[in-house]
């Protein structure tokens, strides 16, 4: 038998009628402007939860960011503060579905089961029964995303680290969207509200939960957990809209503040301008690598350091140089971290790939005509956060991510180009473990992984 959590505030905070709810949602989203051209995929939103007539226009400025990604999120983790039930920790719902004027939404039972073992997390339907902070977001999510499963969490008295631990457990990959529900200051005169909310906005933008006053945001606890997580993951937060009920539908004597934010993950991907700058010097990079190898073949000594070079070639760069002979790997050496000028890094690593790779004998002159060479310029590696191997695999992006793993003093790296030979995620990770000297099923609490991207030249 399916257990349905009925709506509690439909007809009060927002329309209970399907047609009217759709009409208002369309008006809010249209009023938020054209769909943003930002190519980045939002990972998290912070949006208000008052009655739509008051906070709907502000919430829409966040939700309109999701329209270009409709159909690509399969799960939403929705956190909001408890207004009616005093509780310590965080409450899950035992329902199978949540009702909405736009149709029922299935709950993410697998995600809830994963959270059940965390400290401070348990099922408490009483906390959800009359709570509006989550419910008012559901039709917005349906309007912009289409179908998805929902993991609703009511947050009571909990430290930011506890909320952050919950978020880490269900962070997932690009299929998961995090939404935090909060209003800002309450019932201040218009001018005082603006001053108070500016202080809260500053705290949000600095990812500093300790700077949010008790009266600064009713959802300061779940917001604090997200900000703590965002700081650790080097995320970017963008303020989209900050207004109050005096700006939307109320008087200005006693107002409530509202704000909307979007957060992006720092994937370490190079911007198009960075990639273009690298490709502009691509032939020079290849020429430097070939010159280094030929120098080594001529006199058997290390390649000479390159002269000072301007622009991109003089900036710090991390390069891998890969050699193939008759389609087979013949050497691959590189730097995972940028610590010296790009020109110097490629000159040294090209020489080492030809003459110092311990897997192969030094290159002979007779092999030169059959040799092919490619260069991979790496982005900075970013540590990944995951709960288990399945979570790590879910976050990996084939043909885009390079991966570094380490555990117990063992370490190995695969470039993104390895996906061409190992397209399956499990095989990719298993072979990387073997390269590091680990068993294919190795796992431990100390297992670490970082991912990066690469601009490939000369393939």
N, C-alpha and C positions, 0 to 999 in steps of 0.2 A: 504494500500500500504506500503510495507516494505521500510524503508529509510536506504540506505547503505552508510556508510562512505568509499569512495574508498581509496586505498593505495596512499600515497603521495611520498614516497621515495623508493618504490620497483623498482629495476633496477638501483638504485644509491647506497643506503646504504646496500642493500642485494638483492639477485636474485629475479626477478619477476616470473621466471619459476618454476613450481612446482617441477620438477625433480631435477633441480640444487639447489634449496633451500633445499630440503631433503638431497641431497648429502653433501652439506656443513654442515648442522646441524649434520648429522651423524658423519662427520669427526671431528667437534668441540667436540661433546660429547665423542666420542671414545678417542680423545686426552686428555680429562680431566681425564682419568683413569677409573678404575673399579668403579662400583656403591659402594658408601660408606656403611660400615657396621653399622654406627651409628643408633641405634634403634629409636632415637627421630625423631618426625615428625616436619619438618621445619614449622614455622609460617610466617616468612618473609624472603625475600631476598633483597639485594642491589646489583645491577648489572649495567654495563655500557651500553651506547646507541650509540656509534660511529658506523661507517661502520663495518660490520662483519669482513672484512679482518683485521681490526685493533683490535677491541675489542671482537670479537666472541670467541676466545680461553679463555679469562678471564670470559666472561659471562657464558660460558659452565661449568666452575668450580663451579658456583652456581647452574645452572639448572640440572646438573647431580645428585645433592642431591635430586631431586624430583622424579627420575626414580623409586625408590622402592615404591613410593606412587601414581603411575599412576592410574587414575580412582577414586581416593578418594577425590580430591578437586573438588567441584562443582562451586566455584566462585573465581575469581581473582580480587583483588582491585589493580589497577596499577596507580601509581603516578609518574609524571615526571615534570621537569621544562619547562617553556615556553621560547622558543628561538626566536620566530618570532612575537609574539603579546605581547605588554606590558599590563599587567592587575593586578589589585588588587584582592586578594582572590584566589579562585579556580574555574575552569571551568569544567562543565560536558558536555557531548555530547547528542544531541537530537536524534541521529541515533538509529535505531533498531539493526543494525548489523555493524561490521567492516570487511572490506575485507582483505584477506590475500592470498598469493600464495597457502597456504595449505587449503583454504576454509574459508568461512565467519564465524565469531564468533558472537553469540547473546550477546547483552548488558543486564546487570542486571538492569532492569527498576525498580524493587522493591527497590533495594539499592539506586538508584538515587533519587527515590521519598522520601526516608528516609532522604537523605542529603539536599533536596531542602529547608528545613526550617532552615538550619544552617546558622549562620552569615558568610558572605563572600563566600558563595557557590551559583553558578547560572549556567544556561546553556549558553554557548558561543561557538558555533560551529566554529567560526572564529579562536579560539585558537587551535582547533584540526585539522583544515583543512590541514595545511602544517607541523604540528609538527612531528618530527621524534623520540623524546625521548620515546614515548610510542609505536609507531608502530613497531620499530625494535625488540621489545621483543615478539610480538605476535606469530610469527612462532616458536620461542623457546618454548613458553608456550604450543603451540599445539603439538609440538614434544614430550614433556615429560609428559604432563598431559592427552592428549586425549580431551574429550569434557568438556567444562566449560562455564560459563557466565562471561562476562567481565564488570568491572566498571572502566572506564578510567577517570582520573582526571588530568588536566593540572594545575600546581601550579604556581601562579605568586607571587606577593609581599604579603606575609602573615606571621604572627608571628608563631613560632613553636607551641604555644598552640592552635592556630586555626587549624593547620594541625592535631594536636593530637586529637582535638575534632572530626574532620571528621573521623579519623581512629577508634576512640572509637565507633562511631555511626555504623560502618559497620564491626567491628572486628569479630563478629560471633564466631563460634566454629571451630572444626577441618576441616569443609568443606571449610573454607575461607583461602586463601593465600594472603598475602600482598607482593607486589613487588614495590620497589622504584628504580627509574632510575636515575643514575648520572654518569658522568665522573669526573675525579679529576682535577689536574692542567692542564693548557693549554699553549702550545707553548713556553715552557721553554727548555733550553739546557738539555740534558739527565741527567747530574749529579744534576743540580738544581731541576729538576722534581722529582728525587728520594728523595731529602731532603724535598721538600715541601710535597710530598705525604706521607712521613713517619709521618710528623706532623698531617696530616689529618687522617691517620690510627689510630694514638694514640687517637685523639678526638673521632673517631667512637668507638674504643674499650673501652673507658671510658664513653660511652653514654653521651657525653658532646657536645651538639650542639653549645654552645657559643665558643668553641675552634676551630671551623671550620672557617677559614678565608674566606673572600669574594671570593678570587681567588682559594680557596682550592678545591671546588667542585661546578660544575654548578648546581647540584641538592641539594645544601646545605639546602634549605628551606624544601622540602619534607623529606629529610634525617633527618633534625632537628626535625621534627614532630614525625618521627618514633623513634628516639633516646629518645625523651622526654617520649613517650609512653612506650618504652622498659624499661627505668629506673623505671618508676612508677610500672610496672608490674613485676619487678625483672627478666627480660629476660636475657638470655645469648647470646652474639654476638661472632661469630667465624670468623676471617679473613681467607679467602680461597685462595686468589690470589691477588697480587698487581704487575702490570707491566705497561709498557707504550708502545706507538706505536713504539718506537725504539727497543723494544724487540720482537714485533710481525711482523710488515710489513713495517715500515717506516725508514727513516734516523734518526740520533741521534742529529741533530742540533736543531730542534724545534719539541718537542714531546708532546703528550697528555697522561695523566695518567689515568689508569683504575684500578678498584678494585672490588672484589666480596666478599660478606659477607652473612652468614646465621644466623638467629636469632631463638632461641628456647624459647618457653614459659616455665617458671618455674612452673610446675604443682604441685610441692611439693611431687611428687612421690619418694619413696625411691629407691635407686639404688639396683641392685640385691645383691650387697655385704651387704648393710644394712639389706635387708630382710633376707638374709641368716644368718646374725649375730643374728637377732631376733629369727629366727626359731631354731637356735642352742641352745638358752636358753629357748625355748618354754616350755619344760617340767618343767624347774625350775620355770618359771612364773606361770604355773598352780599349781605346788606344793605350792608356796608361797600363792597363792590365797586360796587354800583349807585349808592350815594351819591357815591362818588368820580367816577364817569362823569357823573352829573347835575351835579355841581359844576363839572366841566370844561365841560360844555355851557352852563352858565349864565353863566360869566364868562371862559372861555377861558384860565384860569390853571391851574396845577398844583393838584391836589387838596390840601387842607390835611392836615397830619399828624394822625392820630387822637389823641385824648386817651389817657392811660395807661389800660390795661385789665388787669384781674386774670386770674389763672389761665392757661389755655392761650393766650389771645390776647396775653398779655404775654411768653410764651416765644419764643425764636428759632424762626423758621419759614421754610421755602422754599416759595413759592407761584408757580404759573403761572395766569394768568387768560386764558381763551380765549373769544373772541366769535365768534358765527356770525350771519349774516343770510340768511334764506331758504335755510338749509341749507348756505351757503357760508362758508368761513372769512373773518372780518372783522378779525381781529387776535389776536395771542397773544404775550404778554410774561411773563417770569417770572424767578425766581431759582433756580439749581440748588443753591446752598449757603445754609443758614440762617445769616444774619449780623445780623439785626435782628428786633424783635418781630413776631410773626405778623400782628397787626393793621396795623402799619405797612407790612409787605411787601405785603399784599394791596391796601391803599389805593393805594400807589404804582404797583404793577404793573397794577392795573385802569385807572388813568388812562393809563398808557403803552400798554396794549393798545388803548385807544380812540383815542388821539391821537398816539402816537409810534412805532407800528410802521412801519418804513420801507417795507414792502410795500404799504401802503394809505394813502389820504389820511385826514386827520383826520375823525373821526366827525361827522356832521351831526345836528341835532335831529330832522330828518324820518325818520332811520333808526331812532330809538330804539324805536318800537313794534314793529318787526320784528326786534329784536335779542334773541338768547338768550345766556346767560352761564354758564360753568362754571368751577369752581375746582379745581385739583389741588394738594394739599399733599404735598410730596415727602419721601421718606426720604433720608438722606445717601447720595450716590453712592459706590459701592465699586469700586475698580479690579479689573478682570478679568485673570486670567492665562490665556494661551492660546498655542498653538504656531503656529497658522495660522488662516486664515479659516474652514476647516471646523470647527476646534475651537471658535472663537468662536460660530459659528452653532449648534453642538450644545448650547452652554451657555445660549443665549437661551431664555426662557420666554414664548411668545406670550400676550398679554393680561395679563401680569403685570409684565414688565420694561420700564422705560424705558431708553433707551440714549444715552450720550454718547460720541462718537468724536472723536479729534483726531490730526493728523499734519501735520508741516511747517507749523505755524502755523495750520492750518485746523481748525475745530471746529464741531460741530453736535449738536443734541439732539432726540430724539423722545420724547414722552410715551407712557406705556403705551396711552393711548386711540388712538394712531395705528394700533395693530394692527387696529382696526375697519375701516380702509380698506386696510391692507396686512397681510393675515393670513399670507402666506408669508414665512418668515425671510429668504430671499435677497432678495426684493423689498423688505422692510423695510430691510435693511442697504444695498442699492443706492440706494434713495431717500434715505436718510440721508447717504450719501456725496455724492450730487448736491447735497443741501442745503448740505453743507460746501464745495462747490466741487471735489470730487474726482471722478475718473472712476469709473464703476460697478465696474470691475475693479481699482481701485487697491489696492495692498498694499505694505507696506514693513516692514522690521524695527522701525521706530519707531512703528508704528501702535498707538494706545492706545484702550482702551474702558473705560467704567465703566457700571454699571447701577444702577438705583434703582427704587423702587416709588412709587405715589401713591394717596392717598385722594381719590376724585373726588366733588365736591359739585355738585349742580345740573344734572346731565346729564339 
